[in-house]
Amino acid sequence: MSLGSDFERRVMAKLKEHGWYVMRAAGSRGVADLVAMRQRDPVRLGPEVLLVQCKRGFQCGPKEWNALVSAAEQVCAVPVLAAKVKRGVIGFWRMTGRKTGRKGVKAPIEELVL
């Protein structure tokens, strides 16, 4: 088992702890490593869906970033970056727009509370 797949499994376990049903796209080379779903609160109907890219080092290039944002837009999902913050701690961030890749331009991202 590689370090990447081990991290994906840890992210998957963390999402499950918070009530998400999670599927792993092992070796698919697709835009998302994980797809997570759960029923929204009773006031809003329909499922909530996350497309999750797992990164042990928080580095996600513009091409990969923008592909995930585009895919999420097509299926009304939330594009999410899950990254290792420090030893044993996983953070989740919602990608709020496309990434330009220009130096000095902050990535469009906001912390996501599960």
Backbone as JSON Lines, residues from 0, in Angstrom:
{"i":0,"aa":"M","n":[0.85,-1.17,0.0],"ca":[0.0,0.0,0.0],"c":[0.9,1.24,0.0]}
{"i":1,"aa":"S","n":[0.61,2.2,-0.86],"ca":[1.42,3.41,-0.96],"c":[0.99,4.45,0.09]}
{"i":2,"aa":"L","n":[1.84,5.44,0.28],"ca":[1.52,6.52,1.21],"c":[0.27,7.27,0.76]}
{"i":3,"aa":"G","n":[0.12,7.46,-0.57],"ca":[-1.06,8.16,-1.09],"c":[-2.35,7.42,-0.81]}
{"i":4,"aa":"S","n":[-2.36,6.12,-1.05],"ca":[-3.58,5.34,-0.82],"c":[-3.87,5.22,0.67]}
{"i":5,"aa":"D","n":[-2.82,5.18,1.48],"ca":[-3.02,5.15,2.93],"c":[-3.68,6.45,3.39]}
{"i":6,"aa":"F","n":[-3.22,7.58,2.85],"ca":[-3.81,8.87,3.21],"c":[-5.27,8.93,2.74]}
{"i":7,"aa":"E","n":[-5.55,8.45,1.54],"ca":[-6.94,8.43,1.04],"c":[-7.83,7.65,1.98]}
{"i":8,"aa":"R","n":[-7.35,6.52,2.48],"ca":[-8.14,5.71,3.42],"c":[-8.37,6.44,4.74]}
{"i":9,"aa":"R","n":[-7.39,7.2,5.18],"ca":[-7.56,7.98,6.42],"c":[-8.58,9.1,6.21]}
{"i":10,"aa":"V","n":[-8.54,9.75,5.05],"ca":[-9.53,10.79,4.74],"c":[-10.92,10.16,4.68]}
{"i":11,"aa":"M","n":[-11.01,9.01,4.04],"ca":[-12.27,8.29,3.92],"c":[-12.85,7.98,5.31]}
{"i":12,"aa":"A","n":[-12.01,7.5,6.21],"ca":[-12.44,7.17,7.58],"c":[-12.93,8.42,8.31]}
{"i":13,"aa":"K","n":[-12.24,9.53,8.11],"ca":[-12.63,10.79,8.76],"c":[-14.0,11.25,8.27]}
{"i":14,"aa":"L","n":[-14.23,11.17,6.96],"ca":[-15.53,11.55,6.41],"c":[-16.64,10.63,6.95]}
{"i":15,"aa":"K","n":[-16.36,9.34,7.03],"ca":[-17.35,8.39,7.55],"c":[-17.7,8.7,9.01]}
{"i":16,"aa":"E","n":[-16.71,9.13,9.78],"ca":[-16.95,9.51,11.18],"c":[-17.98,10.64,11.28]}
{"i":17,"aa":"H","n":[-18.04,11.45,10.24],"ca":[-18.95,12.6,10.22],"c":[-20.23,12.32,9.43]}
{"i":18,"aa":"G","n":[-20.53,11.04,9.2],"ca":[-21.81,10.67,8.61],"c":[-21.87,10.62,7.09]}
{"i":19,"aa":"W","n":[-20.74,10.68,6.43],"ca":[-20.72,10.62,4.97],"c":[-20.61,9.17,4.49]}
{"i":20,"aa":"Y","n":[-21.27,8.86,3.38],"ca":[-21.07,7.6,2.68],"c":[-19.98,7.91,1.65]}
{"i":21,"aa":"V","n":[-18.9,7.13,1.66],"ca":[-17.74,7.47,0.83],"c":[-17.35,6.32,-0.08]}
{"i":22,"aa":"M","n":[-17.05,6.68,-1.33],"ca":[-16.53,5.72,-2.31],"c":[-15.15,6.19,-2.73]}
{"i":23,"aa":"R","n":[-14.23,5.24,-2.85],"ca":[-12.85,5.56,-3.25],"c":[-12.66,5.16,-4.7]}
{"i":24,"aa":"A","n":[-12.07,6.04,-5.47],"ca":[-11.79,5.77,-6.89],"c":[-10.33,5.33,-7.01]}
{"i":25,"aa":"A","n":[-10.03,4.16,-6.53],"ca":[-8.66,3.66,-6.48],"c":[-8.08,3.47,-7.88]}
{"i":26,"aa":"G","n":[-6.95,4.13,-8.1],"ca":[-6.23,3.95,-9.35],"c":[-6.95,4.41,-10.6]}
{"i":27,"aa":"S","n":[-8.03,5.15,-10.45],"ca":[-8.82,5.54,-11.61],"c":[-8.18,6.66,-12.41]}
{"i":28,"aa":"R","n":[-7.29,7.4,-11.78],"ca":[-6.68,8.57,-12.41],"c":[-7.72,9.6,-12.83]}
{"i":29,"aa":"G","n":[-8.85,9.59,-12.16],"ca":[-9.91,10.56,-12.44],"c":[-9.65,11.85,-11.7]}
{"i":30,"aa":"V","n":[-10.59,12.76,-11.75],"ca":[-10.4,14.07,-11.12],"c":[-10.54,14.02,-9.61]}
{"i":31,"aa":"A","n":[-11.26,13.05,-9.07],"ca":[-11.47,12.97,-7.62],"c":[-10.96,11.63,-7.09]}
{"i":32,"aa":"D","n":[-10.36,11.68,-5.92],"ca":[-9.92,10.45,-5.25],"c":[-11.08,9.79,-4.52]}
{"i":33,"aa":"L","n":[-11.98,10.63,-3.98],"ca":[-13.12,10.13,-3.22],"c":[-14.39,10.87,-3.64]}
{"i":34,"aa":"V","n":[-15.5,10.17,-3.54],"ca":[-16.82,10.79,-3.71],"c":[-17.56,10.52,-2.4]}
{"i":35,"aa":"A","n":[-18.01,11.59,-1.75],"ca":[-18.71,11.46,-0.47],"c":[-20.11,12.02,-0.61]}
{"i":36,"aa":"M","n":[-21.09,11.32,-0.02],"ca":[-22.49,11.74,-0.12],"c":[-23.17,11.59,1.23]}
{"i":37,"aa":"R","n":[-24.15,12.46,1.47],"ca":[-25.01,12.31,2.63],"c":[-26.3,13.08,2.36]}
{"i":38,"aa":"Q","n":[-27.32,12.72,3.09],"ca":[-28.61,13.4,2.96],"c":[-28.52,14.74,3.66]}
{"i":39,"aa":"R","n":[-29.02,15.77,3.02],"ca":[-29.03,17.09,3.63],"c":[-30.05,17.14,4.75]}
{"i":40,"aa":"D","n":[-30.09,18.24,5.44],"ca":[-31.06,18.38,6.52],"c":[-32.48,18.32,5.93]}
{"i":41,"aa":"P","n":[-33.48,18.01,6.75],"ca":[-34.85,17.81,6.26],"c":[-35.45,19.01,5.53]}
{"i":42,"aa":"V","n":[-34.96,20.21,5.8],"ca":[-35.52,21.4,5.16],"c":[-35.13,21.45,3.68]}
{"i":43,"aa":"R","n":[-33.89,21.08,3.37],"ca":[-33.42,21.06,1.98],"c":[-33.42,19.62,1.48]}
{"i":44,"aa":"L","n":[-34.06,19.39,0.37],"ca":[-34.15,18.04,-0.17],"c":[-32.95,17.71,-1.04]}
{"i":45,"aa":"G","n":[-32.72,16.43,-1.2],"ca":[-31.65,15.98,-2.08],"c":[-30.35,15.74,-1.33]}
{"i":46,"aa":"P","n":[-29.47,14.99,-1.96],"ca":[-28.21,14.66,-1.32],"c":[-27.19,15.79,-1.43]}
{"i":47,"aa":"E","n":[-26.23,15.76,-0.56],"ca":[-25.08,16.65,-0.62],"c":[-23.92,15.79,-1.1]}
{"i":48,"aa":"V","n":[-23.17,16.26,-2.08],"ca":[-22.11,15.46,-2.69],"c":[-20.8,16.24,-2.67]}
{"i":49,"aa":"L","n":[-19.72,15.55,-2.26],"ca":[-18.39,16.13,-2.28],"c":[-17.53,15.34,-3.27]}
{"i":50,"aa":"L","n":[-16.77,16.03,-4.1],"ca":[-15.72,15.41,-4.9],"c":[-14.42,15.81,-4.21]}
{"i":51,"aa":"V","n":[-13.67,14.82,-3.73],"ca":[-12.53,15.09,-2.86],"c":[-11.21,14.7,-3.51]}
{"i":52,"aa":"Q","n":[-10.28,15.62,-3.53],"ca":[-8.91,15.38,-3.97],"c":[-8.07,15.33,-2.7]}
{"i":53,"aa":"C","n":[-7.35,14.22,-2.49],"ca":[-6.54,14.02,-1.29],"c":[-5.08,14.33,-1.6]}
{"i":54,"aa":"K","n":[-4.49,15.2,-0.79],"ca":[-3.1,15.59,-0.97],"c":[-2.39,15.56,0.37]}
{"i":55,"aa":"R","n":[-1.36,14.76,0.47],"ca":[-0.58,14.71,1.7],"c":[0.19,16.0,1.92]}
{"i":56,"aa":"G","n":[0.5,16.7,0.82],"ca":[1.32,17.89,0.94],"c":[0.64,19.18,0.54]}
{"i":57,"aa":"F","n":[-0.61,19.24,0.39],"ca":[-1.38,20.45,0.09],"c":[-1.1,21.04,-1.29]}
{"i":58,"aa":"Q","n":[-0.27,20.39,-2.1],"ca":[0.05,20.91,-3.42],"c":[-0.91,20.35,-4.46]}
{"i":59,"aa":"C","n":[-1.65,21.23,-5.11],"ca":[-2.58,20.83,-6.16],"c":[-2.42,21.85,-7.28]}
{"i":60,"aa":"G","n":[-1.87,21.42,-8.4],"ca":[-1.61,22.33,-9.51],"c":[-2.89,22.84,-10.16]}
{"i":61,"aa":"P","n":[-2.77,23.92,-10.94],"ca":[-3.95,24.53,-11.58],"c":[-4.73,23.57,-12.48]}
{"i":62,"aa":"K","n":[-4.06,22.74,-13.24],"ca":[-4.76,21.82,-14.15],"c":[-5.63,20.84,-13.38]}
{"i":63,"aa":"E","n":[-5.06,20.23,-12.36],"ca":[-5.78,19.25,-11.52],"c":[-6.89,19.95,-10.74]}
{"i":64,"aa":"W","n":[-6.58,21.1,-10.18],"ca":[-7.54,21.9,-9.41],"c":[-8.76,22.25,-10.26]}
{"i":65,"aa":"N","n":[-8.49,22.84,-11.43],"ca":[-9.57,23.32,-12.29],"c":[-10.4,22.17,-12.87]}
{"i":66,"aa":"A","n":[-9.79,21.02,-13.1],"ca":[-10.54,19.85,-13.57],"c":[-11.54,19.4,-12.51]}
{"i":67,"aa":"L","n":[-11.12,19.43,-11.25],"ca":[-12.02,19.04,-10.16],"c":[-13.16,20.05,-10.0]}
{"i":68,"aa":"V","n":[-12.84,21.34,-10.08],"ca":[-13.87,22.37,-9.97],"c":[-14.88,22.22,-11.11]}
{"i":69,"aa":"S","n":[-14.42,21.99,-12.32],"ca":[-15.31,21.82,-13.48],"c":[-16.2,20.59,-13.32]}
{"i":70,"aa":"A","n":[-15.62,19.48,-12.9],"ca":[-16.4,18.25,-12.71],"c":[-17.47,18.47,-11.63]}
{"i":71,"aa":"A","n":[-17.12,19.13,-10.55],"ca":[-18.08,19.39,-9.48],"c":[-19.23,20.27,-9.98]}
{"i":72,"aa":"E","n":[-18.91,21.27,-10.79],"ca":[-19.96,22.13,-11.35],"c":[-20.93,21.33,-12.21]}
{"i":73,"aa":"Q","n":[-20.42,20.38,-12.98],"ca":[-21.26,19.59,-13.88],"c":[-22.26,18.71,-13.14]}
{"i":74,"aa":"V","n":[-21.9,18.27,-11.93],"ca":[-22.79,17.35,-11.19],"c":[-23.35,17.98,-9.91]}
{"i":75,"aa":"C","n":[-23.24,19.29,-9.78],"ca":[-23.74,20.02,-8.6],"c":[-23.14,19.47,-7.3]}
{"i":76,"aa":"A","n":[-21.85,19.23,-7.32],"ca":[-21.13,18.75,-6.14],"c":[-20.23,19.87,-5.61]}
{"i":77,"aa":"V","n":[-19.65,19.63,-4.45],"ca":[-18.73,20.57,-3.84],"c":[-17.31,20.04,-4.05]}
{"i":78,"aa":"P","n":[-16.44,20.82,-4.71],"ca":[-15.05,20.38,-4.87],"c":[-14.28,20.63,-3.58]}
{"i":79,"aa":"V","n":[-13.58,19.59,-3.09],"ca":[-12.92,19.66,-1.8],"c":[-11.48,19.18,-1.9]}
{"i":80,"aa":"L","n":[-10.61,19.89,-1.22],"ca":[-9.22,19.47,-1.07],"c":[-9.06,18.99,0.36]}
{"i":81,"aa":"A","n":[-8.63,17.74,0.52],"ca":[-8.32,17.2,1.85],"c":[-6.81,17.08,1.93]}
{"i":82,"aa":"A","n":[-6.22,17.68,2.95],"ca":[-4.77,17.7,3.04],"c":[-4.31,17.46,4.48]}
{"i":83,"aa":"K","n":[-3.11,16.94,4.57],"ca":[-2.49,16.72,5.87],"c":[-2.03,18.07,6.4]}
{"i":84,"aa":"V","n":[-2.55,18.47,7.55],"ca":[-2.19,19.74,8.17],"c":[-0.93,19.58,9.0]}
{"i":85,"aa":"K","n":[-0.92,18.56,9.82],"ca":[0.25,18.18,10.61],"c":[0.06,16.72,10.98]}
{"i":86,"aa":"R","n":[1.02,16.16,11.63],"ca":[0.98,14.73,11.95],"c":[-0.36,14.34,12.59]}
{"i":87,"aa":"G","n":[-1.09,13.46,11.91],"ca":[-2.35,12.95,12.43],"c":[-3.55,13.86,12.26]}
{"i":88,"aa":"V","n":[-3.37,15.03,11.64],"ca":[-4.49,15.97,11.48],"c":[-4.77,16.19,10.0]}
{"i":89,"aa":"I","n":[-6.03,15.99,9.62],"ca":[-6.47,16.19,8.24],"c":[-7.38,17.41,8.2]}
{"i":90,"aa":"G","n":[-7.13,18.29,7.25],"ca":[-7.97,19.46,7.06],"c":[-8.75,19.34,5.76]}
{"i":91,"aa":"F","n":[-9.89,20.01,5.71],"ca":[-10.74,19.99,4.52],"c":[-11.01,21.43,4.08]}
{"i":92,"aa":"W","n":[-10.86,21.69,2.77],"ca":[-11.1,23.02,2.21],"c":[-11.97,22.91,0.97]}
{"i":93,"aa":"R","n":[-12.93,23.83,0.88],"ca":[-13.8,23.93,-0.29],"c":[-13.11,24.8,-1.33]}
{"i":94,"aa":"M","n":[-13.01,24.28,-2.54],"ca":[-12.43,25.04,-3.64],"c":[-13.54,25.96,-4.16]}
{"i":95,"aa":"T","n":[-13.34,27.26,-4.07],"ca":[-14.41,28.21,-4.38],"c":[-14.33,28.8,-5.78]}
{"i":96,"aa":"G","n":[-13.33,28.4,-6.53],"ca":[-13.18,28.92,-7.89],"c":[-11.98,28.29,-8.57]}
{"i":97,"aa":"R","n":[-11.69,28.78,-9.75],"ca":[-10.57,28.26,-10.52],"c":[-9.25,28.86,-10.04]}
{"i":98,"aa":"K","n":[-8.19,28.09,-10.25],"ca":[-6.85,28.5,-9.84],"c":[-6.08,28.99,-11.07]}
{"i":99,"aa":"T","n":[-5.43,30.13,-10.94],"ca":[-4.7,30.69,-12.08],"c":[-3.29,30.15,-12.19]}
{"i":100,"aa":"G","n":[-2.68,29.84,-11.08],"ca":[-1.31,29.36,-11.1],"c":[-0.28,30.48,-11.11]}
{"i":101,"aa":"R","n":[-0.73,31.73,-11.13],"ca":[0.2,32.86,-11.11],"c":[0.77,33.04,-9.7]}
{"i":102,"aa":"K","n":[2.05,33.32,-9.64],"ca":[2.7,33.55,-8.35],"c":[2.07,34.74,-7.65]}
{"i":103,"aa":"G","n":[1.89,34.61,-6.35],"ca":[1.35,35.7,-5.56],"c":[-0.17,35.76,-5.54]}
{"i":104,"aa":"V","n":[-0.84,34.95,-6.36],"ca":[-2.3,34.93,-6.39],"c":[-2.77,33.77,-5.52]}
{"i":105,"aa":"K","n":[-3.5,34.1,-4.48],"ca":[-3.97,33.09,-3.53],"c":[-5.01,32.18,-4.18]}
{"i":106,"aa":"A","n":[-4.93,30.89,-3.88],"ca":[-5.9,29.92,-4.4],"c":[-7.28,30.22,-3.83]}
{"i":107,"aa":"P","n":[-8.33,30.13,-4.65],"ca":[-9.69,30.38,-4.16],"c":[-10.18,29.2,-3.32]}
{"i":108,"aa":"I","n":[-10.08,29.37,-2.02],"ca":[-10.33,28.24,-1.12],"c":[-10.84,28.76,0.22]}
{"i":109,"aa":"E","n":[-11.69,27.96,0.88],"ca":[-12.14,28.3,2.22],"c":[-12.24,27.02,3.03]}
{"i":110,"aa":"E","n":[-11.96,27.12,4.33],"ca":[-12.01,25.94,5.18],"c":[-13.42,25.37,5.21]}
{"i":111,"aa":"L","n":[-13.5,24.07,5.21],"ca":[-14.77,23.35,5.23],"c":[-14.91,22.64,6.56]}
{"i":112,"aa":"V","n":[-16.01,22.89,7.23],"ca":[-16.28,22.22,8.5],"c":[-17.22,21.05,8.19]}
{"i":113,"aa":"L","n":[-16.79,19.86,8.56],"ca":[-17.6,18.68,8.28],"c":[-18.76,18.65,9.24]}
